[in-house]
Amino acid sequence: MMTPYPHHYETSAQGTPTGNVEARASGLPTLQTTPPPEFGGPEGHWSPETLLCAAVADCFILTFRAVSRAARIEWSQLECHVRATLERVDGVSQFTRFDTRAVLTVGPGVDEAQARAALDKAEHGCLVANSMKGARTLEARIAREGQAG
């Protein structure tokens, strides 16, 4: 059950002049982060940039869960990939685009137009993406259960 607004979320981070930064939130596992390779960081670690992309993808799927439940759409899997574009705009680094590719797997009785409308509604309703100013696109595909990808 959802609680009334406003909601508050708290995190913290701790770091030293070199090495990993520890990102924390109460009751959650600590995440070790580094700068991404594009900023001289090592491969194979979460960065603030990859965490932001993951938050957009995760929020899209969780929003779709709610939308599909309300629309009574039966589905078995939603795969979501987000590609964010970071650019210098007026001397400031910022994300300017979030391109989402989604593949929704549904059963044989699901109306494809209804499923596509629910994907669009989830993209427009994603609170994480709505909180950012970069342009957004959604490329969605509907797959039937039992069909190769």
Phi, psi and omega in degrees: 000134182282141177269156181296153176285155002278153172258150179231137179232132182237136174224169174214164176218149179222135180209169178238178182301335176223168177089190184286154168259138177260117177263133186226152168214143183306129176080005182240156176296146176288137176256136175264122181236159176217170171296153176289163179305329180297338177250022176088006179277167181284157174289157169084018179230151172291145176231167175303325181293315180289326176296322178296315177299316179297323179296321178294314180296315181297314180297321178301312181294316180294323177293319178298323177306312182293316181297314183292326177296315180294326181271358181057047177264123179272125180215159182245337180199144173228118178254133186227129176239131178241130175244114180259143179250122178256127181223167171267121179234119181051042177078008182236134175284130177204155174284128183251345181212147171226104181261118183253129172245126183231140173236116181255126177258123183235165177280173185295335184270001184278133177287121185296321180296320178294319179296317179296319178297321178293322175297316178298318180296321178295321179296318180286338183263356183294111185294329178294309179295324179294342181271000181244157185260358178292151176296152181230145172227156176227124172246110186243144176229141177255127177245147176267143176304137178088354177263142178291144185301000000 
